């Protein structure tokens, strides 16, 4: 029996090794596919992101690839050299899901690139600009998605409630004037209404802002948001018309209205009284102002002769007005391609499209497919690798690879994007900064507020404390219930009064077994969180990881109580052993990750670690100079600042404690060389951090490879454990309730 068990165990181990090897091979294939996709994107000029986009630190990425599955836009992120990499950068629209779903903080969202800088107004964590009392939300602040616009509008209303409570009323002026009637402005008005504030929404054109000028039937994406006074708002996919209809319904429910046809031309004054002047010449007064104007009011210009002619427009309003006309669309992004498609499909216009690149690489795939079909049918004429040189009454002059050409033309629609209304913002007193691949830094932090990273770290700490308390209470309760029984020998238990109740097949034993199984299955909520849409966005992935660690540790402990600390059959033993190994690999992974430097709940990039080490060195210098025996102290400093001599990460980890004790002893040995204890304590703390930092820096690459192998093993063992649990439950049900399967005929 023992031999058969050993053979079966060896076969199972061999199967697991083969599965792990296959997973590693699959990862290499994904990496090769990612390299090819990235090369293709660069060849098609798709590697430069237009705005907000993720930057992935390859030294921190552990290869869980949660970010790849998180992006709603598809394969924007891929795998290159074993780490997540931004591949289809030109199609990234800044959802930010990848940052939320990264369990190790290897992703940060930045604006602009070194090649293409981006101007943005300075704002703090509450969206207040450098001008006190003036707030900037939505696309104007760099966040172009509808879900972000709605959420920022809701948040700014709550902020204004707190802020304006501290101000005294000034005559008949309103609390807030909101400039812009798009999603951000509407959400801000509804939030202000809920907070008891009086707000007016001024829109220069029609309700919806830029959305009102989208092509007919354009599909937009949003997420459910709880709008004040209207309830849940939003669906995954809906058309422009559906979105505008839903916005009107939400406004009606909240009793909020937008004053259309009121263009704001000037904002003067300071908190607590702003003077807002509209185009008709009316002047309104408010205690605060919210700018939610987007970028549509400042379309980007071509900069060519004749662009000021009446035949030139910057958006497509009604395709039917171009029946039988010769229309040139300028641009190659989604706006331009969609305009050309709509003209070709909804009018008899002769449509041409000019773009400076040799393909419509910036447009979404569905738009590229549509325009390609229309070009193939001869309904759209592409003029690629071209630029508009001049616009005349009946003709447009174009510069192409073959030289300058002339195109007969009646109308020109320029759709090459929008620009920040810099002059307007500067006139309002709002400072502007150009971002080149940087995170948006708050010009000031509101008093009493926490950063996003600090809020997440606080949430995880509270969750960890709560779960630890619950777990400890459960284990203590289980122990106290069967304290006398668990200390009996197997022979003595058979005659114990509580045996029928506490044994694995007893009423209590079965109940604990069900609880243990629930704990084990709850481990997979972490994996579901990364893949199941219903759970996405519900707390950060690192919060779910904390819960995953809790149920992982609790599972084998509760199972031990279910089994009454005995192994009565091989299947049960294998199940417990598999679970213990899964938990062990998880603990090892967490131990391994413990060597990764972090600050305020956020993993630090290698560049930050190097900078921290340099700062430690600078901090130590004056203390070294004050030591009476500078040579001995300097030698100790050099020893701590030296990279680890061990070539193996495992050897370095095993000897770290010994070397740390040796360093601590040496540090205490030089204490008398310092003028006072305070100087020595700074030296002691900095040297310990320096020594640890050098080790972390030296083994980043090794840890990355270890993580890849560890992750594959951990996943395979977890799935194998589920199979064993299912077998264990099936056998238990069959043996315990065999009468169900008995033929009583």
N, C-alpha and C positions, 0 to 999 in steps of 0.2 A: 504493500500500500504506500509506504514511504517513497519507494523508488518511482512508482507511477506518479505520485504527487510532484516529485522533483522533476521528472521528465515533462509533465504538463506545465510546470512553472517555467522551465527552460524554454519550452515552445512559445509560451506567452511573451516572455522577455524578448525572444528573437523576433516575434511579430511586431512588438512595440518598436524595436530598433529599426526594423525595415520601414515602418510607417514614419518614424522621425526622419529617416534618411530621405524618404520620398517628399516629405514636406520641405526639407532643405533644398532638394533639387527643384521643387516648384518655385521656391523663393528666388533661386538663381535665374529661372526662366522669366519670372516677372521682372527681375532686374534687367535682363537683356531686352525685353519688350519695352521697358521704360526708357532705356538708353536710345533705342530706335525711335520711339515717339518723341523724345526730346530733340534728337537730331533733326527730325522732320519739322518740328515746331520752329526750330531756329532757321531752317532753310526757308520756311514760309513766313518768317518774321512774326511768329506768334509767341515769342518768348519774352516780350515786354508787357507787363500788366498795365492796364489803363489807370487804375486808381488804388483803392485799398486792396491789399493782397497779403497772403501769408509768406513769411520767411522761415524756413525750416533749418534748425541747427543740426547738421549731420552728426555732430559729436554727441548730441543728446538723444537723438532718435533711437529707440530701442527696437523698432521694427514691428510694432503691434499693428500698424497701418490702419488704425481707427479713423484717421483723417481722410483716407481715400474713400472709405465707405460713407463718411459723413457728408461729403459735398453733394448738394442737391443738383449741381450742374453737370454731374457725370465725372469723367476721367480728367479732371483738372490737375489732380495730384497723382503721380505714379511712383514706381520704385526704380531707383537708380543706385547701383552699388550697395544694395541692401538697406537703403534708407529712403524715406519719403522725400519726393522732390516735386517742386512746382513745374509741371510740364506744359500744359495748355494755358500759359500765363495770360495771353491776350483775351481769353474768355472767362477769366476769374472776375466775378463781380462783387467780391467782398462779403460773402455770406457770413464768414467767421466761424462756421460750424467746426472747421478743422481745428481751430485753436481750442475750442471748448472740449472737443473729443480727444485731444492728445493727453494721455495719462501722465506724461512726464514733463509737460511744459516746454516741449522743444519747438513750439510754434509761437510766433508773435505776428501780429498784424501791423503792417506799416503802410505809409502813404508814399507814392512816388518811387522813382528809382534814380540811380546815378545818371542814367541816360535821359530820363524824363522827369524833371522835378514837378512838384504839385504845390500850388499856393493854397493855403487854408487859413481861415481866421483863428486867432488864438482864443481858446475857451478853457474853462476849468472843468472839474468833474461834474458840475451841475449845468454845463453848457452856457455859463455866463461868460461873456467876452471880456476883453480888456477894458471895455467901457462898462462900469458898474451899472447894473439894472438893465442891460441890453443882452439878450440871449440869442444864440444861433443854433438852429436845429435842422435836421434833414440833410438834403443833398448839399446845401450851402456849406455845411460843416464837414463834408467829405463822406457822409453816409448816404448812399443812394438807394438803398432797398426800402420797399414799402414797410416791411416789418420794423426796420430800424426807425423810420420816420414816425410811425405810430407810437412806438415805445418811448422815443425821445420826447414827443409831444406830451404823453401822459406824465413822464417824469418831470418835465419843466413846469407843469401845472402844480404838482405837489411842492416843488421847490419854491415857486412863487407864493404859495400859501404860507409857508414858513417865513419867507423873507418879508412879505408885505404885512404880516401880523405885527412886525416890529416898527412899522411906519404909521404915521398918523394920516388920516384922510385930509385931502387938500381940495376943498370945495366940491365941485361937481365932476371932476375928472374921473375917468374910468381907471380900474386897476391895471389892466393890460391891453395893449394894442398888439394884435398878431398880424404880421405882414405876410400874406401868402395863404391861399385857400386850397392847398394840396393836402395830402394825408397828414403831414406833420402839423400844419396849421390847424386843421380840423380837430385832430387828437388833442392838441394843446388847448383849444377852445372848450372841448368837452371836459377835459381834466380841470380847467379853471372853473367851469360851471359847477362841477362836483365839489370843488373846494370852497364854493361860496364867493368866488371872485367875479367881478364884472369885466367881461372881455369883449372886444370888437375885433372881427376878422375882416381885413381889407384885402381884396383880390383884384389885381389890375385887369383880369379878363373874366374867365368863367370858373365856376366851382370845379375843383379837381386839379387846377394848376397845369403842370406839364402833362399829366395823365390825359387831360381833355384833348390834347393834341396828338395823342398816339394814333397810329393807323387803326381803321375800323377792324374790330375783331382781334386786335393784338392780344395775345395771351400774356398775362402777368402772373407772377408768383408771389404769394404772401404766406403768412402763418397766422394761426388763431391768436388774437390779442383780446384781452378783456377791456373793452372801451367803456369809460365811465358813462353811465346813463343809458347805455345801449346794449350791454352784455357782450357775448362772444362775437368777434368780428373776424372774417377772413376764411379763406379756403386755400388748399394747395395750388389749384389752377383755376383761374377765371379770366374772362375777357375784360377788355377795357370798359365796355358798356356795363357788364355785370358789376365791376368794381365801383363805377360811378353810381350805379343804382343802389348798391349796398351802403355807400357813403351817405347818400341822401337819406336813406332809411334810418341809418344810425343817427344822423343829425336831427331828424324829425323826432326820434325817440328821446334824444337828450335835450330837445328844444334849443338847438344852436343853429345860427344862420351865418352865412357868408355874404358880406356886402360886395357884390361884383361891380366891376368897372371903376374901382377906386385905386388908381396907381399912386403909390407913395414916392414922392420925388425928393423929400428932404426930411431928416430927423435931427432936431436940435434939442438943446437943453441937457440936463443931467438929472440923475436920481435925486429927489423923488418926483420930478416933473419933467416929462419929455413933451416936446411939441412936434407932432407928426403932420406934415403938410402933404396933401394929395394934389394930383394934377389939376383938378378944377379950381384949386386955390383955397380949399377948406383946410383949416388947422384944427387938429384934435389933440387932446392932452391925456397923458397916461402916466401912471407911476412906474410902469415897466414896459419894455418893448421886446417882442419875440420876433426874430427874423427867420422866416421859413419860406424864402423866395426861390430856393433852388438855383439853377443856372440858366433856365430857359430865357431869362430876360437879357442875357449877354451872349448871344450866339457867336461862335468863333468865325472870323472873317477870312476870306481867301487872301485879301490884300492885293488884288489886281485892279487894273484900270477898268472903269465901268461898273464896278460892283454896286455903286449907288443907284443904278438905274431901276426904274419901276418894275422891270421884268424879273428882278432878282428877289427871291423870298427865302426864308430860312426854315420853313417847315411846310409840310403838305397838309392843307386844311380840308379841301374837298376835291377828290380826283376828277369829278364830273366837269369842273370848270376848265379842264385842259383837253376836252374832247377835240380831236382833230389837230391839236397843236404839237409842235416839236419841242419836247421838254428834255433838258439836260439835268440830271441829278449829279451833284458833286459830293463825293465821299465814299468810303468803303466799309464803314461800321454798320451796326444793325439799323440805325435810323435811316441811313442813306439806302441801304439794300431794301428795307421794308417800304420806303417811299417808292422806289422803282418798281417793286412787285405790285404795290397797290395801284399805281398808275397803269401798269400793263394789264392788270386783271379787271379794273373797274372803270376804265376809260378807253377811248380810241386813240389816245395820244401816241405819238412816235417817241419812244423812250430811249434815251441813251444815258449811260452812267460812266462818269470819269473818276478814276481813282489813281493815286500816285504809285501804288504798289502793283505787283503783277498778279495778285489774286485777292479775293475778298476774305483774307485770313482772319480779320478782326471780328467778322460776323459769326453768329451762332450757326451750328451745323444745319439746323432746319432752314434757316434763311439762305445759307449757301446752296442747299439742295434746290430750293424754290427758284432762286435766281439762275442757277445753272440750267434748270428745265426751261425757263422762259427764254434764255439765251439760245438754247438748242432749237426752240420753236421759232426763233427769229423775232420775238416780241420785245426783246430788250437788246440794245446794242452796247456791248462793253467796250470801253476805251481805257484799257489798263496801262499802267506805267506812263500816266499823262498828268499834266497840270494845266489849270486854266491860266492863260497869260493875260487875256483881255476879253471884256464883254461889250459887244456893240449891239445896235438895235436889232439887226436881223441875223447876226452871226456871233459865234464864240470862237476865239482863237485858242488853240491848245498846243502845248509843247509835248511831243512824244519822243520815243526812241528814234523814230525815223525823221525827226525834224518838226517844224511848226506846221500845224494844219488848221483848216477852217471848217467849222461845223455850222450849217444853217440851223437857226434856233429862234424860238418864240419866247421861251421861259427857262429860267435857271432856278433850281432849288438847291440851296447849299445846306448840306447836313453833315458838317464836320465837327459837331460837338459844341459845347458851351464853355465859356470862360468865367472865372470868378469876377463878380462885379466889383472890381478893386476900387475904382474911384468912389462908388457909392459907399462902400464899407469904410474907406479912409475918411470920407466926409462925415460919417457917423461917429468916427473916433475909434473904430475897431482895428486893432493891429493884425497884420498878416505875416505869415512865415512860409517860406518855401521848404517843403519836405522832400528829401532825396533818399528814400528807403529807410525812413525813421518812423518810430512809433509817435503818435500824436501826444505831445507833452503838454500837460495842463499849465497854463500861464500862472495859475495860483490854485491852491487846494482849499476848498471851502472848509471853514472851521468846523471841527467835529465830524467830518466825513472820513470814510475809509476808501482806499483805492480798491479796484476790483480784486487784485491779488490778496490784499489784506482781508477783504470780506470773505473770499473763498477759503483762506487759511483759517479764519475764525469759525466758519461753518464746519469745516472738517474737524477742527479741534473739539467743538461742541458735540458733533456726531460721534467722534471716537470716545469721548468721555461717557456719553449716554449709552452707547452700545456696550462699552466695557462694564458699566454699572449693571446693565440688564443681564449680560452674560455671566458676570460674577454672581448675581442674585440667583439666576437659574441653576448654576452649578452647585451653589451652596444649598439650595432647596432640594435638589436631587440627592445630594450627599446626606442631608439630615434625615430625609424620608427613609433611606435604606442603610443608614450608618451601621447598625448592628449586623444586618444581613451580609453586607459586602465584606466584612472582616471574617466571616465564617469560612471554613474549608468546604470544598464541593460536597463531601459526605455529610457534613453537619447541616448544610443548607437544605438538603432534601427533607429534613424533619423540622425545619424552622417554621414558625407560624406564618411568616410572610412569604414563604417560598412560592406558593401558587400565585401570589399577587405580583411579586417582584421579579420572578424568573423571566427570561426573554420572551417566552410564549405566554406569560401571564397578562392580565389586564393592564397593569401598570407598565410592564415591559413592552407590550405592543404599543401603548400610548407613547412611550419615550421613543420607540423605534419610528413611529410616524413623525414625531417631532424632529428626529435626527435626519430622516429622509427629506423633510421639508427644508432643513438647513442645507443639506447637500445640494438639492435642486436650486435653492436660492443662490448658490454660487454662480449659476448660469445667467442670472439677471444682469450681471456685469457684461457678459458677452452679448446678451440680447440688447442691452442699452446701446451698444455700438452698431447694431444691425437693424433694429426694429424701429420704424418711424414713430410709433406711438410713444416711445420712451425718449426719443431724441429731444434735447433741449430741456429735459427735466433734471436740473442740477448738473454740475460739471462732472466730467468723466472721473476726475480724481475723487470726488465725493462718493461716487459709485464704487470706486476702487477701495475706499475705506470700508464700505459695507461688505464688499467681496472678501476682504481680509478677515473681517469679523466672523462671517458665516463659515469661512474656510477653517478657521481655528476652532470654532465651536463644534463643527460637524464630528470630528473624531472623538472629542471629549464626550459629547452627548451619546454617541454610539457606544462608547465604553460603558456608560450607565445602562443602555439598552441591553447589552450583552452581559450585564452584571459582572463585568471584568473577567469573563471567561471566553475562550475560543472553542466552541462546541462542534463546529464543522468546517470543512475546508473552504467552502464557498464563502461563508461568513468571514473566515480568516482572510481570504484573498480580498474581499470587499474592504475590510478594515485596513489591510496593508496597502491596497491601492490608494485609498483615501489618505492614509498617513503619508504616503510618498507624494501625492499631489500637494498636500499641505506643506510637506517638507520642501518641495521644489518652489512653492510660493514663498515660504519663509526665506529660502536661500536667495530667491530673486529680490525680495525686499531687502535682505542683508546686503546683497550686491549693490542694489540701488542706493543703499546707505552711504556708499563711497562717492556718490555723485553730489557735488556741492549744491546747496540750495539756500535761498534767503527769503524769508517772509512767505514760505509756502510755495515759492517758485524756483524751479531749477535754473541754475546759472549757466550761461554759455561759457565756453572755454575762454573767450576774449575777456569776459567779466572776471573769471578766476585769475587770469594773468594780471588784470588790472588790480584786483584785490591784493594779490601777492606783492605787486609793486608798491601799493599804498602801505602795506604792512612793513615793507623794507624802509620806506620813507619815514614811517611812524617810529620805527626802532632806532634810526640813525642818531637822533639827539640823546636817547637813553644810553646808547653804546658809548657815545662820547663822554658822558658824565661818569662812567664806571671808573673806579680807581685802578683796576687791572683791565684795561681796554683790550689787551692782546688775548687774554683768556676768554673774555666775554665774546670777542669777535670770532674766535675759533668755534665757540659753541653756536653762534649765529650761522656761520658757514656750514656747520654740520647739519643744522636743521633745514637750511636753504638748499641743500644738495639733493638732486633727484635720487630716488631709491636705487641702491646698487643691485638689487635683485632683478633679474631679467624676467622672472615669472611673477604674474599678478598673484597667484595662489601663494607662492613663497613669501611675497611681500606682505600679504594679509596675515599669514601664519606668524610671521615674525614681528608684525607691527606692534602688538602689545608689549613684547619684550623690549623693542627699541624705544617705544613710548615711555616705558618705566625707566629705562636707562637715561633717556633725555630729561625726564622729570627730575630724576636724582641729580643729574648734572646741573640743571637749572637751579635747584635748591642749593647746590654746592657753591654757586657764585653769588648768592643773595647778598653776602657781606660786601661785595664790591660796589653796590649801589648806594647812593646817598640816603635813600629812605625806602620803606616798604612799597610805597605807591609806585615808584619808578620800577622796582623789581617786578611787581605784579603785572605792569604793562608789558615788560620784557617777557615774562613767563607766558602770558596769554597769547601774545603775538607770535612767539616762537612755536607754541603748540599749533596754532592755526597755520603757520608757515609750513611746518613739517607735514601736516595732513594735506594741505593744498598741493604740495609738490608731488605727493603720492597720487592724488586725484588727477593731477595734470598728466602724470607719466603713463597712466593705464587707461585712458579714455578709449583708445582703439581696441584694446584687449577686452574691455567691458562690453563694447558694442558687439564683438563676435560672440562673447559668452552669452549675452542676452538673446541673440538670434537662436542659438542652439537650445538655451534654456526655455525660451518661449515655445518652441516646437515640442519639446519634451513635455512641458507642463500641459499643453493643450491635448496632446495624444493621451496622456495619462488620465486627464479629466474625462475624456470621452470613454476610455476603457473602464473607468470607474462607474460610469452610468450603466454600461452593459452589465457589469457585475451586480450593481444594485438591482437592476431589473430582474436578473436571474435569481438573486437572493429573495426578492419580494415574491416572485412567481413560485419558488419552491416553498416559501413560508405559507402562502395562500393555499397551495395544493395540499401540503401536509396538514395544515391546521384546519382547512375547510374542505377536506377530501370528499365529504358526503355530497357536496354540490355536484361533483363530477361522477358520482356513482350512479349506475343504471339501476333504478329501483323497479324497473318494469316487471 
